Amino acid sequence: MDKSKRSLLKPKRPFRRRLPPLQSGDRIDYRNMSLISRFISEQGKILSRRVNRLTLKQQRLITIAIKQARILSLLPFLNNEKQFERAKSAVRTTGFRGFRTKKQ
């Protein structure tokens, strides 16, 4: 099939331009917690550039700001609240398990 005919058969999706994650007035700074918290996962990890839709320069600045906020204890290094709840609810058995003897 010819290329021109093939392109006519494809259903076209409407192009929807995404809003940039950073507005022109936003200042990337370790004190701007409302901005920084958007780029951190629930576990406290820094999200990747693809997920954040940031430029390379913006991602570097965000990463530096997050690390500075962590050092100044404005942000936790890890967020293990869910894991702690799971470990707390798990029932552990503490008992002596005897050695198995060989059956004859």
N, C-alpha and C positions, 0 to 999 in steps of 0.2 A: 504494500500500500504506500502511496506517496506521502511524504512528510506533511504536506499542506493539508491533505485530507484527514490524516491522523490527528492533527491538532484541533480540527473542527469537531471531531467526535468526542473528545475529552470534555467532560463537564468541568467548567471552571468554578473554582471556589472564590468567593469574594475576598479580596485582600483586606485584611484588617490590621492596621498599623497599631502596634503595641505602644503603650505609653512608656517613656523611659523611666527606669526605677529611681533615677536621681533628677530632681528638677534643677534649674539653673541657680536657684537661691540656696540650695542645700549645701551646707559646709561639712566636709568629711573631717570629723574631729572625734577624739576619744571621749569627749564629754557629751556628745550628741547621741544619747542612748536610744532615742526613738528611731533614729536612722540606722544605727549599728545593729539593733535587734532584728531588723528586717532581713539581714544577711547572715543570720546564725540559725542553725537547725535546732530542733527540740532537744537534741543531745548536747548542744553547745558547740557543734562543729561549724567551721566557716564553710559556707556554701560555695560551690564552684562558679566560675565565670559564666558558664553556659546557663546555669540555673538562675543566676542573678541578672543576666543580660547586661553586664557592665563592660566597659572598655578595659583594656589591660591596665591603663594608668589608674582608673577608678578602682579596679579590683586590688591593686597594690596598696592604694591609699586606705581602702576599707580594711584590708588585712593588717596593716600597720596600726590603724586606729583600734581594731579589736584586740590586738596583742597588747597595746599600751593600756587599754581599759582592764584587761585581765591582770596585768602586772600591778596596777593600782587598786586591784580588787573591786572594781566597779562591775565586772562580769566574772562569773565562775569559769574555771578552766573546763570543767565537765559538769553536766547536768544529769545526775544519776538517780533522780527521784523515782522514776518508774521502775528501774532495776532494783532499787532499795525496797520498794513496796513489794515487788515480786519475791525477793529473797526473804523478806520478813514474814510473808504469808506461807512460805513453803515449810512443810513439816519435816523435821529431820529426826531420824531415829538415832539415838546414841546408846549403843549396846554392844556387848562383846559378841562377836561372831566366832564360834568355835571352829577349830580346824576340822576339816572333813577327814575321816579315816577311810582307808581303802577297804572296800568290801571284798570278802573272800568267797 
